[in-house]
Amino acid sequence: MAHELVLVAILAVLTAWRLMSGNWILGMEILLWWLGGLLGFILVFADGVIYAFWQKPEDVLAMKMRDIFGRGRWQKGLVRMLGEEEKSDESILRSVLFLGVFLVMGILAATSVASPLGRGFMVGLGMHLWMDLMADFLWKKRDVKLWFWQIKREIEDNEVKGVVWGFTILFWLLVWNL
């Protein structure tokens, strides 16, 4: 629930700042930007479905998810999927390589995409990834080195710090332009 509150607060601050600075006027553009932000934010939750059904179907978490959805208990399955307490170790979206892909997509969106829906989507997606990364790094919600699962060598603590703070700086520079 904290993730969602932070997202709404940051989107509200960005909206107010852009309205006061004259970059936006009240209209459909703001609603589309917010809708894109919410859709991008929700996409990260779909990573659990990808993990359960395609990436690691033999994993215990994946079997639980398939069992819940298979018995037609969609509401319980969605609640569990949206819950932050059970994340997979080898998540496609929660990986350092995807953070790099996201930054490239963010630069392209900031420089080439005129659609407020697409720009908002990038803000929402990045916001969720950034919040998960910071929760793992600062509050040890899970081991931050799990973000490096695709890299087949031991990652040093200074490399982790560099990636976390580098992504944070680049992400916030992008947010101000999306």
Secondary structure as a PSIPRED ss2 file (coil, helix, strand):
# PSIPRED VFORMAT (PSIPRED V4.0)

   1 M C   1.000  0.000  0.000
   2 A H   0.000  1.000  0.000
   3 H H   0.000  1.000  0.000
   4 E H   0.000  1.000  0.000
   5 L H   0.000  1.000  0.000
   6 V H   0.000  1.000  0.000
   7 L H   0.000  1.000  0.000
   8 V H   0.000  1.000  0.000
   9 A H   0.000  1.000  0.000
  10 I H   0.000  1.000  0.000
  11 L H   0.000  1.000  0.000
  12 A H   0.000  1.000  0.000
  13 V H   0.000  1.000  0.000
  14 L H   0.000  1.000  0.000
  15 T H   0.000  1.000  0.000
  16 A H   0.000  1.000  0.000
  17 W H   0.000  1.000  0.000
  18 R H   0.000  1.000  0.000
  19 L H   0.000  1.000  0.000
  20 M H   0.000  1.000  0.000
  21 S C   1.000  0.000  0.000
  22 G C   1.000  0.000  0.000
  23 N C   1.000  0.000  0.000
  24 W C   1.000  0.000  0.000
  25 I C   1.000  0.000  0.000
  26 L C   1.000  0.000  0.000
  27 G C   1.000  0.000  0.000
  28 M H   0.000  1.000  0.000
  29 E H   0.000  1.000  0.000
  30 I H   0.000  1.000  0.000
  31 L H   0.000  1.000  0.000
  32 L H   0.000  1.000  0.000
  33 W H   0.000  1.000  0.000
  34 W H   0.000  1.000  0.000
  35 L H   0.000  1.000  0.000
  36 G H   0.000  1.000  0.000
  37 G H   0.000  1.000  0.000
  38 L H   0.000  1.000  0.000
  39 L H   0.000  1.000  0.000
  40 G H   0.000  1.000  0.000
  41 F H   0.000  1.000  0.000
  42 I H   0.000  1.000  0.000
  43 L H   0.000  1.000  0.000
  44 V C   1.000  0.000  0.000
  45 F C   1.000  0.000  0.000
  46 A H   0.000  1.000  0.000
  47 D H   0.000  1.000  0.000
  48 G H   0.000  1.000  0.000
  49 V H   0.000  1.000  0.000
  50 I H   0.000  1.000  0.000
  51 Y H   0.000  1.000  0.000
  52 A H   0.000  1.000  0.000
  53 F H   0.000  1.000  0.000
  54 W H   0.000  1.000  0.000
  55 Q H   0.000  1.000  0.000
  56 K C   1.000  0.000  0.000
  57 P C   1.000  0.000  0.000
  58 E C   1.000  0.000  0.000
  59 D C   1.000  0.000  0.000
  60 V H   0.000  1.000  0.000
  61 L H   0.000  1.000  0.000
  62 A H   0.000  1.000  0.000
  63 M H   0.000  1.000  0.000
  64 K H   0.000  1.000  0.000
  65 M H   0.000  1.000  0.000
  66 R H   0.000  1.000  0.000
  67 D H   0.000  1.000  0.000
  68 I H   0.000  1.000  0.000
  69 F H   0.000  1.000  0.000
  70 G H   0.000  1.000  0.000
  71 R C   1.000  0.000  0.000
  72 G C   1.000  0.000  0.000
  73 R C   1.000  0.000  0.000
  74 W H   0.000  1.000  0.000
  75 Q H   0.000  1.000  0.000
  76 K H   0.000  1.000  0.000
  77 G H   0.000  1.000  0.000
  78 L H   0.000  1.000  0.000
  79 V H   0.000  1.000  0.000
  80 R H   0.000  1.000  0.000
  81 M H   0.000  1.000  0.000
  82 L H   0.000  1.000  0.000
  83 G C   1.000  0.000  0.000
  84 E C   1.000  0.000  0.000
  85 E C   1.000  0.000  0.000
  86 E C   1.000  0.000  0.000
  87 K C   1.000  0.000  0.000
  88 S C   1.000  0.000  0.000
  89 D C   1.000  0.000  0.000
  90 E C   1.000  0.000  0.000
  91 S C   1.000  0.000  0.000
  92 I C   1.000  0.000  0.000
  93 L C   1.000  0.000  0.000
  94 R C   1.000  0.000  0.000
  95 S C   1.000  0.000  0.000
  96 V H   0.000  1.000  0.000
  97 L H   0.000  1.000  0.000
  98 F H   0.000  1.000  0.000
  99 L H   0.000  1.000  0.000
 100 G H   0.000  1.000  0.000
 101 V H   0.000  1.000  0.000
 102 F H   0.000  1.000  0.000
 103 L H   0.000  1.000  0.000
 104 V H   0.000  1.000  0.000
 105 M H   0.000  1.000  0.000
 106 G H   0.000  1.000  0.000
 107 I H   0.000  1.000  0.000
 108 L H   0.000  1.000  0.000
 109 A H   0.000  1.000  0.000
 110 A H   0.000  1.000  0.000
 111 T H   0.000  1.000  0.000
 112 S H   0.000  1.000  0.000
 113 V C   1.000  0.000  0.000
 114 A C   1.000  0.000  0.000
 115 S C   1.000  0.000  0.000
 116 P H   0.000  1.000  0.000
 117 L H   0.000  1.000  0.000
 118 G H   0.000  1.000  0.000
 119 R H   0.000  1.000  0.000
 120 G H   0.000  1.000  0.000
 121 F H   0.000  1.000  0.000
 122 M H   0.000  1.000  0.000
 123 V H   0.000  1.000  0.000
 124 G H   0.000  1.000  0.000
 125 L H   0.000  1.000  0.000
 126 G H   0.000  1.000  0.000
 127 M H   0.000  1.000  0.000
 128 H H   0.000  1.000  0.000
 129 L H   0.000  1.000  0.000
 130 W H   0.000  1.000  0.000
 131 M H   0.000  1.000  0.000
 132 D H   0.000  1.000  0.000
 133 L H   0.000  1.000  0.000
 134 M H   0.000  1.000  0.000
 135 A H   0.000  1.000  0.000
 136 D H   0.000  1.000  0.000
 137 F H   0.000  1.000  0.000
 138 L H   0.000  1.000  0.000
 139 W C   1.000  0.000  0.000
 140 K C   1.000  0.000  0.000
 141 K C   1.000  0.000  0.000
 142 R C   1.000  0.000  0.000
 143 D C   1.000  0.000  0.000
 144 V H   0.000  1.000  0.000
 145 K H   0.000  1.000  0.000
 146 L H   0.000  1.000  0.000
 147 W H   0.000  1.000  0.000
 148 F H   0.000  1.000  0.000
 149 W C   1.000  0.000  0.000
 150 Q C   1.000  0.000  0.000
 151 I C   1.000  0.000  0.000
 152 K C   1.000  0.000  0.000
 153 R C   1.000  0.000  0.000
 154 E C   1.000  0.000  0.000
 155 I C   1.000  0.000  0.000
 156 E C   1.000  0.000  0.000
 157 D H   0.000  1.000  0.000
 158 N H   0.000  1.000  0.000
 159 E H   0.000  1.000  0.000
 160 V H   0.000  1.000  0.000
 161 K H   0.000  1.000  0.000
 162 G H   0.000  1.000  0.000
 163 V H   0.000  1.000  0.000
 164 V H   0.000  1.000  0.000
 165 W H   0.000  1.000  0.000
 166 G H   0.000  1.000  0.000
 167 F H   0.000  1.000  0.000
 168 T H   0.000  1.000  0.000
 169 I H   0.000  1.000  0.000
 170 L H   0.000  1.000  0.000
 171 F H   0.000  1.000  0.000
 172 W H   0.000  1.000  0.000
 173 L H   0.000  1.000  0.000
 174 L H   0.000  1.000  0.000
 175 V H   0.000  1.000  0.000
 176 W H   0.000  1.000  0.000
 177 N H   0.000  1.000  0.000
 178 L C   1.000  0.000  0.000
